[in-house]
Structures are given as C-alpha cells and as structure tokens.
Amino acid sequence: MIPFIAALENAGWSVAAAQYTRAAAASREAVTIAATQHGRRAPLAVPAWAAALALRVLPRLVPFALPRYLEVHFTKVGAQTRLMLDGWIDEGAALGLPVTHLRALRAEASA
C-alpha cells in the first residue's frame, strides 16, 4: 500500500491525478522483494485499477474527507514512507531483483 500512498503524495494528494499504474508496478516490486527476503512466493499485488477504484469510491463511504485524512496522516509520517521505499530499493538491488518502478516513485518523492 505504501507505493500507492507515495503516488498520492507525489500527485499533491489528488486522487484523480495519482499515477496508479506506476504505484501498482512499484507495489509488485516491493511485494516480490519482501517475499524473497522471507523465502516465500510473492502473492498477487493490488492492480492499478482496483486501487484507483477504491480511492474514488471510499470517500463516498466514509464520514470524513478521505483524501484530506490521508494527506494529514501520511504527511506526518512521510519520512517513514520514504525510508520504506529506500529499504525496498536497497534490498531489491542487493537481491538482484527489479526496482525500476520503486526508484521512479522515490525519485519523484524527492523532487
């Protein structure tokens, strides 16, 4: 989920502007890295369309402004989000696994 949060943050917390395809690809990389670290097979990752749909529907179901809540909460822990991305990038690179999408997401977060 963290790559999707990073994509939202990179899009200025705009649900409509977030790059869900990139986030889904980064999420697949992170899941593969974590599974490999624990000697397991990677489970299915969240597809981009499912995340985009959830982030469009959920605001209508919860009794508060979901995008604003995500912004307030994840801005407070933004350093943690970036550390998690950095950790997956470092571990994935060390394991010889793809980290292209994680790097692109992280680079955008640094900009």
Buried (B, 14 or more C-beta within 10 A) or exposed (E): EBBBBBBBBBBEBEBEEBBBBBBBBBBBBBBBBBBBBEEEEBEEBBBBEEBBEBBEEEBEEEEEEBBEEBBEEBEEEBEEBBEBBBBBBEBBBEEEBBBEBBBBBBEBBEE
